[in-house]
C-alpha cells in the first residue's frame, strides 16, 4: 500500500476520533450545566428555547469546522492524482465535495441563527412557572421527615 494512502487514512481516523471526542465533551458539559441549574433551584426546561437557538449556532459551527477540515485535508489529493484529473486551476476537483458540502451547510446554519435573532420577539415571563426545590434541600427535608 502506498505511504500517502496510509497517511490519508490515519488522518481521517484522527479527525473522526477528534470529532466524536468533541461530541462526548459537549454532552458531558451539557449534563454538568443541567445538574448545576437543578442544584441552584432553576428549572432547566425554562431555558430550553434559548438553548435551542444556541444549539443551531453550535451545530453550524461544528459542521462548518468539520467541512473546513475535510476540505483542507482533501486538498492535497489534487496533487497525488494523475495530471489528467488535476488539469483545473489550483488542483480543485470533485474530491473536495465531501468537505465543501458540510462547510456550506454549516455556514447556512450560522447565518440562520443570526437571522433568527433579529426576528425574535422579546420573551414574556411565564406566570405558571413551577417552583423547583434544590435537590439538597429536598434530600435534607426527607431525612428530617424519615429518620
N, C-alpha and C positions, 0 to 999 in steps of 0.2 A: 504494500500500500504506500502511496506517495506520502512524504512527510508533510506536505502542505495540506493534504486532506485530513491527516491526523490532527494537525494544529487547528484546523477549522472545526473539526468535531469536538475537540477538547474545549475550544472557545464557546461553542454552543452549549455544552454541558455546564460550563461555569456560569454562563449567562442564565440558563434555566434555574440552576441552583440559587443564584443570587435573587432572581425574580421570586421564586417560591419562598425563600427565606424572608424577603421583604413582606410578602403577603402574611406569613405567620407572625411577623413582628407587628404588623398593623392590627391583626386580630387580637394579639396579646395586649397591645396598648388600649384598644377599644374596651376590652374586658376590664383592665385596671381602671380606666376612666369611669366606666359604669359602676364598678364597685365603690369607687371614691364618691361618686354622686349619691349613691344609696346610703353610704355611711354618713354623709353630711345632711341627709334628710331631704334630698332633692329627688323628685321623680324623674328618672332618666327618660321616660317616654314623653315628657313635656318638651324635651329638646330634639325630638325626632325630626320635625320639619326642618329645623336649622341644620341638622346633621345630614339630611338627605341632600340639601343644596351643597354642602361641603363635600358630600360623597361624590357628586358629579364632578366637582373640581379635582378631587383626589384621583378618581378614576381616569379623568382626562390627562392628568399629569403622568400617571403611571403608564397609561397606554402610549402617550406621546414619547415618553422616555424610552420605553421598550422599542417602539418603532424607530426612534433615532439611533439607538444602539444597534438594532438589526441592520439599518441602512449603512451605518459606519462599518459594521462587521462584515457586511456582504460586499462592500465596495471593492475590496481587493480581488474578488472573484473576477472582475473585469480584466485584471492584469494576468490572471492564470489561464484564461481561456485562449483558444487559438485566435489569430488575427481576424478570421472570417466573422467571428461573433462580436468582436470588440472594435469594429470599424467606426463606431459612433464617437462623437467628441467626448472627452473626459472619461472614457470607458464606462459609460452608462448603459444599462440594459435591463432586460426583464428580471434578472436575478435580484434587482433592488426592490421589486414589488412587495416581497414579504416584510420589508421594513417600511416602505412608503405608505402602505395601506393603513397599518396601525398608527403611523405618525399623523396621517390625515384625520383619522377618527378621533385621536386624542386631541388634536387642535380644535376639531369641531365641538367636542365636549367642553373644552376650556372656554371657547367663545360662547357656547350656550349658557354656561354658568354666569358669565358676566352680563349677557343679555337678560337673563332671568332676574338678576339682582336689580336692574334698573326698573323692571316692570312689576316688582312685588309691592303690594300694599303693606303699610305698617301693621305689625301683628297686634291683635287685641287680646288683652288678658282674659283668660277663661275663668268665669266665676265658679264653675263646678269642679275646680281642681280638688283632688283628694290630698289630704294631709298625709305625708309619708313620715313615719316614725323611724328615726335612725335605728339600725339593727342593734347597736349596743344598748340603747335604751330599752328596746323590745326584749332582748335577752335578759337584761337586769330585772325588768318587770316580771318576766316569767319566773325567774329564780326566787324573787320575793314572794310570789303567789304560791309556788310549789316548792317548798324546801326539801 
